[in-house]
Amino acid sequence: MRVELQSAFVLHARPYRDTSLIVDLMTREQGRVGAVVRGARSQKSRYRGFLSPFIPILVAWSGRTDLVNINQVEFNGAPILLGGRSLLAAMYVNELLVRLLHQHDPHPEVFDEYHILLGQLQQGAAIESTLRAFEKKLLQAIGYGFDWEYAADTQAPLTQEGWYAFTPEFGFCANLQAFEGQPLFSGQHVLAIANDQFEDAAVLRTAKQIMRLAMVPRLGNRTIKSRELFI
């Protein structure tokens, strides 16, 4: 099977044999794709300069297995230039996408939001709020989202004055007796997060704590390695 040129980004690449690469691609129409790029590391490779993260590309491939063969790569826009904490943030997002997206499960909206995110980071957007907004959209798009405005156990709207427990499976719960000893979250903060209002540092801290909890069942016991680079 041959797939014609698709919009893509390289999420991760690693050496394979003497001169080749194995790359994780996120494509807009075909989802995450694992691919072999033969001879990509040789001095004369026609792919040199194409297969780094944060470069919009078009790729074509052939094959029916989970590891296809790249046949063609073209630039699809200017490289997105990142440095410092913006680069670390983008690396974190790449690792998150490799871990959470299933192969050949397309999510065009995630691809578009990722492209927007990279542009925001390049332009110097506030890193923490940009990451939290993206994480929220990502979980929603891949089927792991939850309601930020209604309690899962009572179906009542969250209130500014209320306090709520959180579970990744259901979302926010108002019956606190069932969650003794677990962290509680201010309704004011949760509703601010629902509307991507991250100006308050306390809201940002709450958003980070909730998103960490929400990711645990999706990531398992393995931590995101790129988080260590922020420390």
N, C-alpha and C positions, 0 to 999 in steps of 0.2 A: 504494500500500500504506500502510495506517495502522497504527501501533504504539501500543497503549494505554499507560497510565501505567507507567513503569519507574523503579525506584530508580536514582539517578544522582548523580554529582559532576561539576562543571565542572573540567576539568584546565587549560584554557587558553582565553582569549577574545581576539579582536582585532576592531577596527572594520571594518565593511563598508559601503561606500557612505556615505550621509549619516547615517543613524540606526540602522543595523542592526549586528548582531554575527555573526561566525562563531565558533562554540564547538566545542572538542573535549570531548566527554562520555565519561566512563567509566560504562557502565551495567552492572547486575549480570547481566542476562539476554541482552543483545544485544552486549556487548563495547564497544569504543571506537566512537563515532559522531561524525561531523562534521556540524554542523547550522548552518543560517542561522536567526537569530532576528530577524525583520523588525520594525523600529521599536523595538528593545530600548533604544536610547540616547535616545529621545525623552522629554521631560519627562512625558508622559502615559502612557508604556508601562506595561502591567499586569505586565511582567516586571521592573521596577526592583527591585533588592535580592535577586533570586533567583539571578542568573547570575554570582556570584562564586565562586572556588574555596573549598573546605572547608565548603560548605553542603550538607547532605543534601537532595536534591530528588527529586520525581517528575516525569518528563517524558513527553509523548506527541508523536509526530511522524508526518509522512506524506512519501512520496516513495520513489523506487526508485534514486536515484543515490547517489554517495558523499557528497553534501551534501544532507541531508534538511531539511525545514521543520518547525520546532517549532510545535506547535499549542496546547500547554498545559504549564504549569509550576506545581507546588505545593511547599510546604515539606514535608520528610519528617523533620523533627527540628530541634533547635537548631543554629545555626551553631557550628562548632568554632573557638574563638578562639585564635589563635596569635600569638606575637610573638618578636622577637629571633632567636636561632639556631634555635628550633623552627620559626618561619615559614620560614626559609631551607631547613631540612631538608625541610619539606613541599613547598616549591617545587621542590627537587631531585627529589623522588619524582615529582611531577607531570610534570616534563620527561622523566624516565626512562620513565614509562608512555606518554607521547605517542610517544616514540621506539621503544619495544619492542613495544607492543601493536598488532596488526593490526586494521584496521577490521572490525567485525561478526564478530569471533572471540571469543566469550564465555568468560570465566574467572571464574565466580562466586567461587571461592576467593580470587582476587587482589582482587576488589572487597571481600570481607569483611576480608581482611588489611589492605587500605588503610584501611578505616574504623577498624579496631582501631589501626593505626599512628597515625592522626590523634588518636584519643583518648589514646593514650600520650604523644604530644608535648604535647598540651594539659595533661596532668597532670604534666609536667615530667620524663618519663623520660629516661634517659641517651641522648643523641642518637646517638652513634657506634654503640653496640651495637644500638640500635633499628633504625637504618638497615641495618646489616650483616645482621641477622636477616631483615629484609624483603627485601633484595636476594636472599638465598639462597632464600627461598620463591618469589620472583617468577621467578627463572631456572628453578627446578624446575617451576613451574606451566606455563610457556609452552614447555617442551620443551628447554631449554638447560641443564638441571641435570647434575650429575655426582656420582659416589660420593665421599663424604667419609671413608669408613671402609676402602675397599679400593683397592689399587693397580691401575690400569687395565692395566698391562702384565704383571703376574704373578698378578693376582687374589688376592694374599695380603693379609691384614688389615694396615692401617697399625699401626705400633707407636709407643709413646711415645718410644723411643730413635732411631727412624729419621729419615732426611732424604729429601725427595721433591721432584722437579721437578713442574711443573704446566703443562698445556696446556689451553686452553679446549675443544678438541675432545674430549679423552679424560679429563681429570681429572688425578689424581696418578699419577706413575710412579716406580718404585723403581730402574730401571736408569739410573743417573745418567750413564754414559758417553755416552749419546746426547744429553745436554743440557748439555754442557760450556759454561761461560760464562753459563748462565742461572741465575736466582735459585733457591735451594733453600729448602724450608720444613720446619720442625721438625714431626715427627709429633705431638709433644705439643701444639703449637699447633693443628694441623689437627684433631685429635680434640676439642680443647676447642671449636673453632668448630662442629664437627658437632653438638655438644650445646648450642649457644648459650651457652657459658660464656665471657663476655667481661670478667670482672672484672680480669684481668691486662692491663695496658696493652700489653705485648708481643704478646699474643694479638690484641688489637684492631688493632694495626698490621699484623700478618700477615693478618688478615681483610680489611682495607682493600686491601692489596696484591693479594691473590688475587682479590677481587671486581673490582678495576680491570682485571686481566688477563682475567678471564672476560667482561667487558663489551665488550672491544675488538672482537671479530668481530661483535658485535650492533650496535654503534654506528657502526662504520666510522671514518673519519678525523675526523668531527665530534665535538668535545668537548661535554660537558654544560655549558652556559653558566652555570647556576646554581651550579656548583662555585666559580666565580670569586668569588661573593659571600661565601664562607667565608674567603677569604684576607684 
